[in-house]
Amino acid sequence: MHGRDIIVIGTSAGGVEALVELARSLPPDLAAAVFIVIHLPATSSSVLPQILSRNGPLPARYALDGEAIERGRIYIAPPDHHMLIERAQVRILRSPKENRMRPAVDPLFRSAARAYGPRVVGVVLTGTLDDGTAGLLAIKRRGGIAAAQDPQDALHPGMPQSAVENVPVDYCLPLSGIPPLLAQLARTPAPDEEDYPAPEELRIETAITLAESGYMESVDKLGEPSIYTCPECNGVLWEMRDGELLRFRCHVGHAFSVESLMADQSEALEGALWVSLRALEEKAALCHRLVQQSRRRDQTLAASRFEKTARDLERHGEIIRGVLQEGISSKVEE
C-alpha cells in the first residue's frame, strides 16, 4: 500500500525564504516526491534549485517535461511554465495563465489530485491573493490531505488565509511544523483511490491545461457563461462554482479566482485612467496654445472659450490623478 508520497507545495511572495526553511528540515530519507510551484517573473533566472539543494538533504532541480517521478527528489516548476503531474511522470507546458500566473499553483494541485488521489498532500505557504485554494479543494475531494501555513506565521498571509477560509484543511500550522508532518504523512498508508473517484470537472480542467485534444470545447460543461470577459484574451468567461468557491475560465484556457480577476480588472482600469489623463492633459495644453493665438489676433470670445475648456479639462484631469494617486480599490500587487 502506498503512503501519502506525492507532496505538492504552492507559494508566492516570501516563498523563497519559506522553501529554504522547509527544505532544510526535510529528512534525507523522505519517502515521497516533492513538487513546488513558486510565482516567479517569466524572465527570471532563479537559482532556487541550487539554493534548496545546498540548504537541504534532498536534491532539487527544475522539472523536465516527461521525466519520471522519483521519491526523495524536489521538482520545481521552471519560470513561465506550468508544472503538472501525470501518472509516473512530470509535464512541463507553456499553457494559458491561471490566476494571472505561469507557473500557477492550481494546475499542479489539480493534476496531482487527478493522477494520484488520496496519495497527495497539498500545502499552501506564504503568498498574496488566493492561488492554490481551488487546487487544494480538488486534492481534498479526491481523498488527499490539505495543509496550510498558519496565516499568522506567514510573511504574506493571503494565500494560506484563502485556503483556510475556503477549504476544510486537515492541518494549519507554523512553517516549522510542516516538514515533520510531511515526513509522517509519507509513511502513512493512503486510502484506496477507488473510494475517491475523480469528478468530471477535474478531468476536464486538467485536460484543458494539458491541451488534450477535444477538451477546449468542454468548458461549457464546467459552468454557465458570465457577463464578464477574460482580461487575457477578451473571450467570454464561464462562471464555475466549487461549493461556495466562485471561479472563472475562458474557452482558451485562462482561469481566474475572484481575487485574481478583480486584480486584473483593476490593472486594466488603471491603464485606462492613465490613457484618459494623458488625453485630457494634451487637449488642455492645446487649448492653452489656442488661447494665446486667439489673443494675438484679438479674438476675445474665442480666447475665453478655449480658456474655459482648458480649465474644465484640467479639473477633470485632477480628479483622475487623485484617484490614481490614492490607488484603485481592490488592486492587489503580487
BELNORRA-V57853 format. One line per field, one symbol per residue. ss: DSSP state (H for helix, E for strand, C for the rest). phi: phi as a letter, one per 40 degrees, with the letter a starting at -180 (. if undefined). burial: # if it has 24 or more other ideal C-beta (glycine too) atoms within 12 Angstrom, else .. A space follows every 10 residues. Layout:
# BELNORRA-V57853
ss=???
phi=???
burial=???
This chain:
# BELNORRA-V57853
ss=CCECCEEEEE ECCCHHHHHH HHHHHCCCCC CCEEEEEECC CCCCCCCHHH HHHHHCCCEE EECCCCCECC CCEEEECCCC CEEEEECCEE EEECCCCECC ECCCHHHHHH HHHHHHHHHE EEEECCCCCC CCHHHHHHHH HCCCEEEEEC HHHCCCCHHH HHHHHHCCCC EEECHHHHHH HHHHHHCCEC CCHHHCCCCH HHHHHHHHHC CCCCCHHHHH HCCEEEEEEC CCCCCEEEEE EECCEEEEEE CCCCEEEHHH HHHHHHHHHH HHHHHHHHHH HHHHHHHHHH HHHHHHCCCH HHHHHHHHHH HHHHHHHHHH HHHHHHCCCC CCCC
phi=.cccbbbbbb aadgcccccc ccccbcccbd cacbbbbbcb ddccbcbddc ccccbacccb accbcgcccb cgbbbbccdg bcbbbbdgab bbbbcdcbfg bacbcddccc cccccbfccc bbbbbdicga chcccccccc ccgcbbbacd dccccbcdcc cccccbbccc abacdcccdc ccccccccdc cccccbcccd cccccccccc fcdgccccdc ccibdbccbc ccbgcccccb bbgcccbbab cchcbacccc cccccccccc cccccccccc cccccccccc cccccccfcc cccccccccc cccccccccc ccccccgccg cbcc
burial=..######## ########## #######..# ########## .....#.##. ##..##.### ###.....#. ########## ######..## ###.###### ########## ########## ########## ########## ########## #.######## ####.##.## #####..##. ###.##...# .....#.#.. ########## ....##..#. .##..#.#.# ##....#### .#..###### ########## ########.# ..#...#..# ...#..#..# #......... .....##.## ..#...#..# .......#.. ##.#
